[in-house]
């Protein structure tokens, strides 16, 4: 076993060797532009792109023409939300008064896009999740208004792994003629996804979350019942049926397609493997550590995500104690430079002390039992050592209710 151990698969995944093998020729031998339609190099590239488009569509139950290639989920989110709001504005294209429903535990790409839309006249309702990070159908229904244009919700939370009831939420949106946008970045290739059965109108996914390359993503845009139309956010050569201009990155698209095909073939095996190792990791940590709190929903969650808080342990010290031997996260990879507690945990009602002590472990396709056991041992050793230095932990063990202690300063 080599260290450091990689346990941050929600941030990104390694490229599967089977995926890399299919990508390599498109860097050096088959390097044509897919938009060059007057010679074999271009034809070859276009054929590869359409093959990959079909492989990605098959993974999520879409048709190839419903997919728009982007640089990743962040761009897809911007295209979906801004593009829909602009398309369905009033007769003069104004968006004032349009209403969007989202939640406080979304990825920053959604929250920041909502802030931008608010600055342009949209009204946004931010739903508070329950204590496990889940949003209910009843909450969304109660928030709907006559002018609600879109419900935008994450499927599998990137920090805590909690899964929202997407199929039921989608059915409600379709019943009310409201667009349903889903951030499926963490779910595609990890759990079964079917955009038709799940009643999804728009969904983003990103290759690097499912053992494909970084820098390539896709936006699913429903073509029937209802047909969704968007205003392009990047103008240029009219690529991707006019919805996203720019030369297609053929090698990455080929890799994306291969990753989706492999994910379909290995879906159940990957799912079972991740659940087994995730639960093994938690069990071994709990065997030697008390006062460990699970952040998220124990029943409805991603197979490979485990977010734990350790009472009376300072999170930064815990990370420093283990990060030479393992890669884990204290929150979303996109905001891990921030010293603020996770906005997701705060929205769930987790106190600052526990939020600061939270660690996200992400097991995946290539994680082994040996790695999980070693990680559990190192975490428990570090937690034990840090608690030995904590008078608060000693007081808690003695049964003192620390919330009743009156502290005096000097």
Secondary structure, 3 states (H helix, E strand, C coil): CCCCEECECCCCCCCCHHHHHHHHHHHHCCCCCCCCCCCHHHHHHHHHHHHHHHHHHHHHCCCHHHEEEECCHHHHHHHHHHHHHHHCCCCCCCCCCCEEEEECCCCHHHHHHHHHHHHCCCEEEEECCCCCCCCCHHHHHHHCCCCEEEEEEECECCCCCEECCHHHHHHHHHHCCCEEEEECCCCECCECCCCCCCCCCEEEEEHHHCCCCCCCEEEEECCCCCCCCCCCCCCCCCCHHHCCCCCCCHHHHHHHHHHHHHHHHHHHHHHHHHHHHHHHHHHHHHHHCCCEEECCCCCCECCCEEEEEECCCCHHHHHHHHCCCEECECCCCCCCCCCCCCHHHHHCCCCHHHHHCEEEEECCCCCCHHHHHHHHHHHHHHHHHHHHCCHHHHHHHCCCCHHHCCCCCC
